[in-house]
Amino acid sequence: MADLKVPYSKLSNKEDAYKEACALITPEYIEKWKIKADISYDEANTKLQAKGKGFTLDLVFTDTQAEVNCDLSFMLKPFKKSVLETIEGKLKRHI
């Protein structure tokens, strides 16, 4: 089950939403928070994954929405709510 689901409001399909997310979520964007992460882009499955020390973030784009899963280490768990709120706001503005 996804931690967060964001329905498309500005775009109409998963391919466009995936492309928009790939343009927004880059290593440079993540470095703004002084976090190192490896980002993998899976165009065939319209899935994006960012993985770093203590966290894994998955964004999966379905026909109607973006589904977000955020797995944080024990030390980062207190920040999960604010991380998800930030991601939700960004996605709602762009997809």
N, CA, C and O atoms as a GROMACS GRO file, in nm:
protein
  380
    1MET      N    1   0.084  -0.119   0.000
    1MET     CA    2   0.000   0.000   0.000
    1MET      C    3   0.089   0.125   0.000
    1MET      O    4   0.189   0.132   0.071
    2ALA      N    5   0.051   0.220  -0.078
    2ALA     CA    6   0.128   0.344  -0.092
    2ALA      C    7   0.112   0.433   0.032
    2ALA      O    8   0.005   0.437   0.093
    3ASP      N    9   0.219   0.504   0.067
    3ASP     CA   10   0.214   0.601   0.176
    3ASP      C   11   0.134   0.724   0.136
    3ASP      O   12   0.075   0.792   0.220
    4LEU      N   13   0.132   0.752   0.006
    4LEU     CA   14   0.069   0.873  -0.046
    4LEU      C   15   0.023   0.848  -0.189
    4LEU      O   16   0.094   0.785  -0.267
    5LYS      N   17  -0.096   0.897  -0.222
    5LYS     CA   18  -0.148   0.888  -0.359
    5LYS      C   19  -0.189   1.027  -0.403
    5LYS      O   20  -0.264   1.096  -0.335
    6VAL      N   21  -0.137   1.068  -0.519
    6VAL     CA   22  -0.168   1.201  -0.571
    6VAL      C   23  -0.230   1.186  -0.709
    6VAL      O   24  -0.161   1.152  -0.805
    7PRO      N   25  -0.361   1.211  -0.720
    7PRO     CA   26  -0.427   1.202  -0.851
    7PRO      C   27  -0.378   1.310  -0.946
    7PRO      O   28  -0.340   1.419  -0.904
    8TYR      N   29  -0.379   1.279  -1.073
    8TYR     CA   30  -0.338   1.376  -1.175
    8TYR      C   31  -0.445   1.485  -1.186
    8TYR      O   32  -0.564   1.455  -1.196
    9SER      N   33  -0.402   1.610  -1.186
    9SER     CA   34  -0.497   1.719  -1.206
    9SER      C   35  -0.454   1.809  -1.321
    9SER      O   36  -0.538   1.875  -1.383
   10LYS      N   37  -0.325   1.813  -1.351
   10LYS     CA   38  -0.274   1.898  -1.459
   10LYS      C   39  -0.238   1.815  -1.583
   10LYS      O   40  -0.236   1.868  -1.694
   11LEU      N   41  -0.210   1.689  -1.564
   11LEU     CA   42  -0.173   1.600  -1.674
   11LEU      C   43  -0.276   1.489  -1.684
   11LEU      O   44  -0.352   1.465  -1.590
   12SER      N   45  -0.279   1.422  -1.798
   12SER     CA   46  -0.386   1.325  -1.817
   12SER      C   47  -0.341   1.180  -1.825
   12SER      O   48  -0.425   1.089  -1.828
   13ASN      N   49  -0.210   1.155  -1.827
   13ASN     CA   50  -0.168   1.015  -1.835
   13ASN      C   51  -0.037   0.992  -1.762
   13ASN      O   52   0.036   1.087  -1.730
   14LYS      N   53  -0.008   0.866  -1.735
   14LYS     CA   54   0.109   0.831  -1.655
   14LYS      C   55   0.241   0.862  -1.725
   14LYS      O   56   0.340   0.893  -1.658
   15GLU      N   57   0.243   0.854  -1.856
   15GLU     CA   58   0.368   0.883  -1.929
   15GLU      C   59   0.408   1.029  -1.913
   15GLU      O   60   0.524   1.060  -1.886
   16ASP      N   61   0.310   1.120  -1.930
   16ASP     CA   62   0.340   1.262  -1.913
   16ASP      C   63   0.378   1.295  -1.769
   16ASP      O   64   0.470   1.374  -1.744
   17ALA      N   65   0.308   1.234  -1.674
   17ALA     CA   66   0.337   1.258  -1.532
   17ALA      C   67   0.477   1.207  -1.497
   17ALA      O   68   0.551   1.273  -1.423
   18TYR      N   69   0.512   1.091  -1.549
   18TYR     CA   70   0.645   1.035  -1.525
   18TYR      C   71   0.754   1.126  -1.582
   18TYR      O   72   0.854   1.152  -1.515
   19LYS      N   73   0.735   1.174  -1.704
   19LYS     CA   74   0.834   1.263  -1.766
   19LYS      C   75   0.849   1.392  -1.687
   19LYS      O   76   0.960   1.443  -1.671
   20GLU      N   77   0.739   1.446  -1.639
   20GLU     CA   78   0.743   1.569  -1.559
   20GLU      C   79   0.820   1.545  -1.428
   20GLU      O   80   0.902   1.627  -1.388
   21ALA      N   81   0.793   1.433  -1.365
   21ALA     CA   82   0.863   1.400  -1.239
   21ALA      C   83   1.012   1.381  -1.263
   21ALA      O   84   1.094   1.425  -1.182
   22CYS      N   85   1.048   1.316  -1.373
   22CYS     CA   86   1.190   1.296  -1.404
   22CYS      C   87   1.261   1.429  -1.426
   22CYS      O   88   1.378   1.444  -1.390
   23ALA      N   89   1.191   1.524  -1.486
   23ALA     CA   90   1.251   1.655  -1.508
   23ALA      C   91   1.269   1.731  -1.377
   23ALA      O   92   1.361   1.811  -1.363
   24LEU      N   93   1.180   1.706  -1.280
   24LEU     CA   94   1.185   1.777  -1.152
   24LEU      C   95   1.278   1.711  -1.051
   24LEU      O   96   1.352   1.780  -0.980
   25ILE      N   97   1.275   1.580  -1.045
   25ILE     CA   98   1.351   1.507  -0.943
   25ILE      C   99   1.482   1.461  -1.004
   25ILE      O  100   1.490   1.357  -1.069
   26THR      N  101   1.582   1.540  -0.980
   26THR     CA  102   1.716   1.516  -1.033
   26THR      C  103   1.814   1.511  -0.916
   26THR      O  104   1.780   1.554  -0.805
   27PRO      N  105   1.934   1.461  -0.938
   27PRO     CA  106   2.034   1.463  -0.830
   27PRO      C  107   2.058   1.605  -0.777
   27PRO      O  108   2.078   1.624  -0.658
   28GLU      N  109   2.057   1.702  -0.865
   28GLU     CA  110   2.079   1.842  -0.824
   28GLU      C  111   1.966   1.890  -0.732
   28GLU      O  112   1.991   1.962  -0.635
   29TYR      N  113   1.843   1.850  -0.762
   29TYR     CA  114   1.729   1.889  -0.680
   29TYR      C  115   1.742   1.829  -0.540
   29TYR      O  116   1.719   1.898  -0.441
   30ILE      N  117   1.779   1.703  -0.531
   30ILE     CA  118   1.791   1.636  -0.401
   30ILE      C  119   1.908   1.693  -0.321
   30ILE      O  120   1.901   1.699  -0.199
   31GLU      N  121   2.014   1.735  -0.389
   31GLU     CA  122   2.130   1.792  -0.320
   31GLU      C  123   2.098   1.922  -0.248
   31GLU      O  124   2.173   1.963  -0.160
   32LYS      N  125   1.987   1.987  -0.283
   32LYS     CA  126   1.946   2.108  -0.213
   32LYS      C  127   1.929   2.084  -0.064
   32LYS      O  128   1.946   2.174   0.017
   33TRP      N  129   1.894   1.959  -0.029
   33TRP     CA  130   1.875   1.923   0.112
   33TRP      C  131   2.001   1.862   0.172
   33TRP      O  132   1.998   1.805   0.281
   34LYS      N  133   2.112   1.873   0.100
   34LYS     CA  134   2.240   1.818   0.144
   34LYS      C  135   2.230   1.668   0.170
   34LYS      O  136   2.283   1.615   0.267
   35ILE      N  137   2.160   1.602   0.079
   35ILE     CA  138   2.142   1.456   0.085
   35ILE      C  139   2.199   1.397  -0.043
   35ILE      O  140   2.174   1.448  -0.152
   36LYS      N  141   2.274   1.292  -0.029
   36LYS     CA  142   2.324   1.221  -0.146
   36LYS      C  143   2.228   1.106  -0.175
   36LYS      O  144   2.192   1.030  -0.085
   37ALA      N  145   2.188   1.094  -0.300
   37ALA     CA  146   2.095   0.987  -0.338
   37ALA      C  147   2.125   0.941  -0.479
   37ALA      O  148   2.165   1.020  -0.565
   38ASP      N  149   2.105   0.814  -0.501
   38ASP     CA  150   2.112   0.759  -0.636
   38ASP      C  151   1.969   0.752  -0.686
   38ASP      O  152   1.880   0.701  -0.619
   39ILE      N  153   1.948   0.804  -0.805
   39ILE     CA  154   1.814   0.804  -0.864
   39ILE      C  155   1.814   0.711  -0.983
   39ILE      O  156   1.900   0.719  -1.071
   40SER      N  157   1.716   0.622  -0.984
   40SER     CA  158   1.700   0.534  -1.101
   40SER      C  159   1.566   0.564  -1.166
   40SER      O  160   1.464   0.582  -1.098
   41TYR      N  161   1.569   0.568  -1.297
   41TYR     CA  162   1.451   0.599  -1.376
   41TYR      C  163   1.414   0.475  -1.456
   41TYR      O  164   1.497   0.421  -1.530
   42ASP      N  165   1.290   0.428  -1.442
   42ASP     CA  166   1.243   0.309  -1.512
   42ASP      C  167   1.126   0.350  -1.601
   42ASP      O  168   1.010   0.344  -1.561
   43GLU      N  169   1.160   0.392  -1.722
   43GLU     CA  170   1.056   0.443  -1.814
   43GLU      C  171   0.955   0.336  -1.851
   43GLU      O  172   0.836   0.366  -1.864
   44ALA      N  173   1.000   0.213  -1.869
   44ALA     CA  174   0.909   0.105  -1.910
   44ALA      C  175   0.797   0.083  -1.807
   44ALA      O  176   0.684   0.051  -1.844
   45ASN      N  177   0.829   0.101  -1.679
   45ASN     CA  178   0.730   0.080  -1.573
   45ASN      C  179   0.683   0.212  -1.511
   45ASN      O  180   0.616   0.211  -1.408
   46THR      N  181   0.718   0.324  -1.572
   46THR     CA  182   0.688   0.458  -1.522
   46THR      C  183   0.709   0.465  -1.371
   46THR      O  184   0.618   0.496  -1.293
   47LYS      N  185   0.833   0.434  -1.332
   47LYS     CA  186   0.871   0.430  -1.190
   47LYS      C  187   1.003   0.504  -1.172
   47LYS      O  188   1.094   0.495  -1.254
   48LEU      N  189   1.010   0.576  -1.063
   48LEU     CA  190   1.130   0.651  -1.027
   48LEU      C  191   1.167   0.613  -0.885
   48LEU      O  192   1.080   0.604  -0.798
   49GLN      N  193   1.295   0.590  -0.859
   49GLN     CA  194   1.338   0.555  -0.724
   49GLN      C  195   1.461   0.637  -0.685
   49GLN      O  196   1.557   0.648  -0.761
   50ALA      N  197   1.455   0.693  -0.565
   50ALA     CA  198   1.570   0.763  -0.508
   50ALA      C  199   1.610   0.686  -0.383
   50ALA      O  200   1.528   0.655  -0.296
   51LYS      N  201   1.739   0.655  -0.376
   51LYS     CA  202   1.789   0.575  -0.266
   51LYS      C  203   1.913   0.641  -0.208
   51LYS      O  204   2.006   0.675  -0.282
   52GLY      N  205   1.913   0.660  -0.077
   52GLY     CA  206   2.027   0.721  -0.011
   52GLY      C  207   2.048   0.659   0.126
   52GLY      O  208   1.982   0.561   0.161
   53LYS      N  209   2.138   0.715   0.201
   53LYS     CA  210   2.168   0.662   0.333
   53LYS      C  211   2.046   0.681   0.424
   53LYS      O  212   2.012   0.793   0.461
   54GLY      N  213   1.982   0.571   0.459
   54GLY     CA  214   1.869   0.576   0.551
   54GLY      C  215   1.733   0.596   0.488
   54GLY      O  216   1.634   0.609   0.560
   55PHE      N  217   1.724   0.600   0.356
   55PHE     CA  218   1.592   0.617   0.295
   55PHE      C  219   1.585   0.557   0.155
   55PHE      O  220   1.684   0.545   0.084
   56THR      N  221   1.464   0.522   0.120
   56THR     CA  222   1.429   0.483  -0.017
   56THR      C  223   1.295   0.547  -0.048
   56THR      O  224   1.200   0.536   0.029
   57LEU      N  225   1.289   0.614  -0.162
   57LEU     CA  226   1.166   0.680  -0.206
   57LEU      C  227   1.130   0.624  -0.343
   57LEU      O  228   1.210   0.630  -0.436
   58ASP      N  229   1.010   0.571  -0.353
   58ASP     CA  230   0.960   0.517  -0.480
   58ASP      C  231   0.840   0.600  -0.525
   58ASP      O  232   0.750   0.628  -0.447
   59LEU      N  233   0.841   0.637  -0.652
   59LEU     CA  234   0.726   0.701  -0.714
   59LEU      C  235   0.685   0.613  -0.832
   59LEU      O  236   0.763   0.589  -0.924
   60VAL      N  237   0.561   0.567  -0.827
   60VAL     CA  238   0.508   0.483  -0.934
   60VAL      C  239   0.390   0.557  -0.994
   60VAL      O  240   0.300   0.601  -0.923
   61PHE      N  241   0.391   0.569  -1.125
   61PHE     CA  242   0.285   0.643  -1.194
   61PHE      C  243   0.189   0.544  -1.258
   61PHE      O  244   0.227   0.466  -1.346
   62THR      N  245   0.064   0.547  -1.212
   62THR     CA  246  -0.040   0.459  -1.265
   62THR      C  247  -0.124   0.539  -1.365
   62THR      O  248  -0.090   0.653  -1.397
   63ASP      N  249  -0.231   0.481  -1.413
   63ASP     CA  250  -0.314   0.548  -1.512
   63ASP      C  251  -0.380   0.675  -1.458
   63ASP      O  252  -0.409   0.767  -1.534
   64THR      N  253  -0.403   0.680  -1.326
   64THR     CA  254  -0.479   0.793  -1.270
   64THR      C  255  -0.407   0.873  -1.162
   64THR      O  256  -0.453   0.981  -1.124
   65GLN      N  257  -0.294   0.821  -1.112
   65GLN     CA  258  -0.231   0.887  -0.998
   65GLN      C  259  -0.084   0.849  -0.983
   65GLN      O  260  -0.036   0.753  -1.044
   66ALA      N  261  -0.015   0.927  -0.902
   66ALA     CA  262   0.122   0.894  -0.861
   66ALA      C  263   0.112   0.832  -0.723
   66ALA      O  264   0.045   0.885  -0.634
   67GLU      N  265   0.180   0.719  -0.706
   67GLU     CA  266   0.182   0.652  -0.576
   67GLU      C  267   0.323   0.663  -0.520
   67GLU      O  268   0.421   0.630  -0.586
   68VAL      N  269   0.331   0.710  -0.396
   68VAL     CA  270   0.459   0.736  -0.331
   68VAL      C  271   0.477   0.641  -0.213
   68VAL      O  272   0.388   0.626  -0.129
   69ASN      N  273   0.592   0.576  -0.208
   69ASN     CA  274   0.631   0.495  -0.093
   69ASN      C  275   0.761   0.551  -0.040
   69ASN      O  276   0.857   0.570  -0.114
   70CYS      N  277   0.764   0.578   0.088
   70CYS     CA  278   0.880   0.638   0.152
   70CYS      C  279   0.922   0.549   0.269
   70CYS      O  280   0.850   0.536   0.368
   71ASP      N  281   1.039   0.488   0.257
   71ASP     CA  282   1.092   0.402   0.361
   71ASP      C  283   1.210   0.473   0.425
   71ASP      O  284   1.311   0.497   0.360
   72LEU      N  285   1.196   0.507   0.552
   72LEU     CA  286   1.300   0.580   0.623
   72LEU      C  287   1.361   0.496   0.735
   72LEU      O  288   1.293   0.413   0.795
   73SER      N  289   1.488   0.519   0.762
   73SER     CA  290   1.553   0.450   0.873
   73SER      C  291   1.491   0.497   1.004
   73SER      O  292   1.418   0.595   1.008
   74PHE      N  293   1.522   0.426   1.110
   74PHE     CA  294   1.469   0.459   1.242
   74PHE      C  295   1.496   0.604   1.280
   74PHE      O  296   1.408   0.672   1.334
   75MET      N  297   1.616   0.652   1.251
   75MET     CA  298   1.652   0.790   1.288
   75MET      C  299   1.576   0.895   1.207
   75MET      O  300   1.554   1.006   1.255
   76LEU      N  301   1.534   0.860   1.086
   76LEU     CA  302   1.465   0.957   1.000
   76LEU      C  303   1.313   0.948   1.009
   76LEU      O  304   1.243   1.037   0.960
   77LYS      N  305   1.259   0.844   1.070
   77LYS     CA  306   1.114   0.825   1.077
   77LYS      C  307   1.037   0.947   1.128
   77LYS      O  308   0.929   0.975   1.076
   78PRO      N  309   1.088   1.022   1.227
   78PRO     CA  310   1.014   1.140   1.273
   78PRO      C  311   0.988   1.244   1.163
   78PRO      O  312   0.899   1.328   1.176
   79PHE      N  313   1.065   1.238   1.055
   79PHE     CA  314   1.052   1.337   0.948
   79PHE      C  315   0.959   1.290   0.835
   79PHE      O  316   0.938   1.363   0.738
   80LYS      N  317   0.905   1.170   0.847
   80LYS     CA  318   0.828   1.111   0.737
   80LYS      C  319   0.709   1.199   0.697
   80LYS      O  320   0.685   1.221   0.578
   81LYS      N  321   0.636   1.250   0.795
   81LYS     CA  322   0.518   1.332   0.764
   81LYS      C  323   0.557   1.456   0.683
   81LYS      O  324   0.491   1.489   0.585
   82SER      N  325   0.662   1.525   0.725
   82SER     CA  326   0.701   1.646   0.653
   82SER      C  327   0.758   1.613   0.515
   82SER      O  328   0.738   1.689   0.420
   83VAL      N  329   0.829   1.501   0.503
   83VAL     CA  330   0.879   1.459   0.372
   83VAL      C  331   0.762   1.432   0.277
   83VAL      O  332   0.763   1.478   0.163
   84LEU      N  333   0.662   1.358   0.325
   84LEU     CA  334   0.546   1.326   0.240
   84LEU      C  335   0.466   1.452   0.205
   84LEU      O  336   0.416   1.463   0.094
   85GLU      N  337   0.454   1.545   0.298
   85GLU     CA  338   0.382   1.670   0.269
   85GLU      C  339   0.455   1.750   0.162
   85GLU      O  340   0.391   1.809   0.074
   86THR      N  341   0.586   1.754   0.168
   86THR     CA  342   0.665   1.826   0.068
   86THR      C  343   0.650   1.762  -0.070
   86THR      O  344   0.630   1.831  -0.170
   87ILE      N  345   0.658   1.630  -0.074
   87ILE     CA  346   0.643   1.557  -0.201
   87ILE      C  347   0.503   1.577  -0.256
   87ILE      O  348   0.486   1.601  -0.376
   88GLU      N  349   0.403   1.568  -0.170
   88GLU     CA  350   0.265   1.586  -0.215
   88GLU      C  351   0.244   1.725  -0.275
   88GLU      O  352   0.183   1.738  -0.381
   89GLY      N  353   0.295   1.828  -0.209
   89GLY     CA  354   0.280   1.964  -0.260
   89GLY      C  355   0.346   1.981  -0.396
   89GLY      O  356   0.289   2.042  -0.486
   90LYS      N  357   0.466   1.927  -0.409
   90LYS     CA  358   0.539   1.937  -0.536
   90LYS      C  359   0.465   1.865  -0.648
   90LYS      O  360   0.449   1.918  -0.758
   91LEU      N  361   0.418   1.743  -0.619
   91LEU     CA  362   0.346   1.667  -0.721
   91LEU      C  363   0.215   1.736  -0.761
   91LEU      O  364   0.182   1.743  -0.879
   92LYS      N  365   0.141   1.786  -0.662
   92LYS     CA  366   0.013   1.852  -0.693
   92LYS      C  367   0.032   1.975  -0.782
   92LYS      O  368  -0.052   2.005  -0.866
   93ARG      N  369   0.143   2.045  -0.763
   93ARG     CA  370   0.169   2.164  -0.846
   93ARG      C  371   0.204   2.130  -0.990
   93ARG      O  372   0.182   2.210  -1.080
   94HIS      N  373   0.258   2.011  -1.012
   94HIS     CA  374   0.310   1.980  -1.145
   94HIS      C  375   0.238   1.869  -1.222
   94HIS      O  376   0.244   1.867  -1.345
   95ILE      N  377   0.171   1.778  -1.152
   95ILE     CA  378   0.107   1.670  -1.226
   95ILE      C  379  -0.044   1.677  -1.210
   95ILE      O  380  -0.116   1.593  -1.265
   0.00000   0.00000   0.00000
